[in-house]
Amino acid sequence: MIQGRAYNMMLGHTSAEVLSTLTSSPKAFQQRVCIKDASGKQVVFLWSLSKQETGPLQDCWMTDSVHRDD
């Protein structure tokens, strides 16, 4: 996925800035993040994460999805 054209600018990016937190709870949150690549192009992504409740990754935050927000 990360090597696809829509997302490959994340590799080797020069900066990332959290623009806003859309939802936040003890178990999940979403944030809009602006990523700037080496050529100066900026793209906004929506990150969705959740805190794992069971298993070997219990209490770890895991990425559920990343979508371009443009």
SERO-4910 file (N, C-alpha, C, O; in steps of 0.05 Angstrom, whole numbers):
BEGIN
 pado doro    nc1    nc2    nc3   cac1   cac2   cac3    cc1    cc2    cc3    oc1    oc2    oc3
  Met    A     16    -24      0      0      0      0     17     25      0     13     44    -16
  Ile    A     37     26     17     53     50     20     69     57     -5     77     80     -9
  Gln    A     74     37    -22     89     42    -46     72     50    -69     82     57    -91
  Gly    A     45     49    -66     27     58    -86     28     88    -90     37    102    -73
  Arg    A     20     97   -114     22    125   -121      8    144   -101     17    166    -96
  Ala    A    -15    135    -90    -30    153    -72    -16    157    -45    -22    177    -31
  Tyr    A      1    139    -37     13    140    -10     43    141    -10     55    145     12
  Asn    A     57    137    -32     86    134    -31    100    160    -22    124    158    -15
  Met    A     87    182    -23    100    207    -14    105    207     17    119    224     27
  Met    A     93    187     31     99    185     60    127    175     64    139    181     85
  Leu    A    138    159     45    165    149     48    185    172     43    184    185     22
  Gly    A    201    178     62    221    199     59    209    227     61    222    246     51
  His    A    186    230     73    174    257     75    192    275     93    207    265    110
  Thr    A    189    301     89    206    319    104    193    330    129    207    339    147
  Ser    A    166    330    130    153    339    154    124    328    155    113    321    135
  Ala    A    114    328    180     86    320    184     75    338    206     89    344    226
  Glu    A     51    348    202     38    366    222      9    356    227     -6    353    209
  Val    A      3    352    253    -25    345    260    -42    371    257    -36    391    270
  Leu    A    -62    369    240    -79    392    235   -102    393    255   -110    414    264
  Ser    A   -114    370    261   -137    369    279   -141    340    288   -134    321    275
  Thr    A   -153    339    312   -163    313    322   -193    313    319   -207    330    329
  Leu    A   -203    293    303   -231    293    297   -248    279    317   -269    288    325
  Thr    A   -238    256    326   -252    241    348   -231    231    367   -209    225    359
  Ser    A   -238    230    392   -219    221    412   -235    207    434   -254    219    445
  Ser    A   -227    183    441   -239    169    463   -216    152    476   -195    150    464
  Pro    A   -222    139    498   -201    122    510   -193     98    492   -172     86    496
  Lys    A   -210     91    472   -204     68    455   -199     74    426   -190     56    412
  Ala    A   -204     98    417   -201    104    388   -197    134    384   -206    151    400
  Phe    A   -183    141    362   -182    169    354   -176    172    324   -165    153    312
  Gln    A   -182    195    313   -176    202    286   -163    229    286   -170    247    301
  Gln    A   -143    231    268   -129    256    265   -124    262    235   -119    244    220
  Arg    A   -126    288    228   -118    297    202    -89    306    204    -82    322    221
  Val    A    -72    295    186    -44    301    186    -35    310    159    -41    297    139
  Cys    A    -21    333    157    -10    343    132     19    333    130     36    338    148
  Ile    A     25    320    108     52    309    103     64    324     79     51    327     59
  Lys    A     89    333     82    103    347     61    125    329     51    142    319     67
  Asp    A    126    325     24    147    308     13    172    324      6    173    348     10
  Ala    A    192    310     -4    218    323    -10    216    345    -31    232    363    -31
  Ser    A    196    343    -48    192    364    -69    176    387    -60    172    407    -75
  Gly    A    165    386    -35    149    408    -24    119    404    -27    104    420    -17
  Lys    A    111    382    -40     82    376    -43     71    369    -16     83    354     -1
  Gln    A     47    379    -10     33    373     15      8    358      9     -8    365     -9
  Val    A      3    337     25    -21    321     23    -32    317     52    -16    312     70
  Val    A    -58    318     55    -71    313     81    -82    285     81    -95    276     62
  Phe    A    -76    271    103    -85    244    107   -102    243    133    -97    257    152
  Leu    A   -122    225    133   -138    220    156   -129    193    168   -132    172    155
  Trp    A   -119    194    192   -110    170    206   -130    161    227   -140    178    242
  Ser    A   -138    135    227   -156    124    247   -141    103    262   -130     84    251
  Leu    A   -141    105    289   -127     86    306   -145     76    328   -164     89    336
  Ser    A   -139     52    337   -154     41    360   -135     27    379   -115     16    371
  Lys    A   -143     28    404   -127     15    425   -137    -14    428   -160    -20    431
  Gln    A   -118    -33    425   -125    -61    426   -133    -70    454   -120    -62    474
  Glu    A   -154    -85    455   -165    -93    482   -156   -120    491   -157   -125    515
  Thr    A   -148   -137    473   -140   -165    480   -116   -174    464   -107   -160    446
  Gly    A   -106   -197    472    -84   -209    456    -57   -198    463    -53   -183    481
  Pro    A    -37   -206    446     -9   -198    452     -4   -168    448     16   -158    458
  Leu    A    -22   -155    435    -19   -126    431    -38   -109    448    -44    -86    442
  Gln    A    -48   -122    469    -66   -108    487    -54    -82    497    -30    -81    505
  Asp    A    -70    -61    497    -62    -34    506    -43    -20    486    -33      2    492
  Cys    A    -39    -31    463    -23    -18    442    -42     -4    422    -63    -14    416
  Trp    A    -33     19    412    -48     34    392    -40     23    365    -16     21    358
  Met    A    -60     16    349    -55      5    322    -70     22    301    -92     32    306
  Thr    A    -58     25    278    -71     39    256    -92     22    243    -86     -1    234
  Asp    A   -116     32    242   -138     17    229   -140     25    199   -146      8    182
  Ser    A   -136     51    193   -137     59    166   -123     86    162   -120    102    181
  Val    A   -115     91    138   -103    117    130   -116    123    102   -114    108     84
  His    A   -128    147    100   -141    155     75   -131    183     68   -128    200     86
  Arg    A   -127    187     42   -121    215     33   -146    231     38   -168    222     33
  Asp    A   -142    256     47   -165    273     53   -163    298     35   -162    321     44
  Asp    A   -164    293      9   -163    315    -10   -184    314    -31   -186    331    -48
***
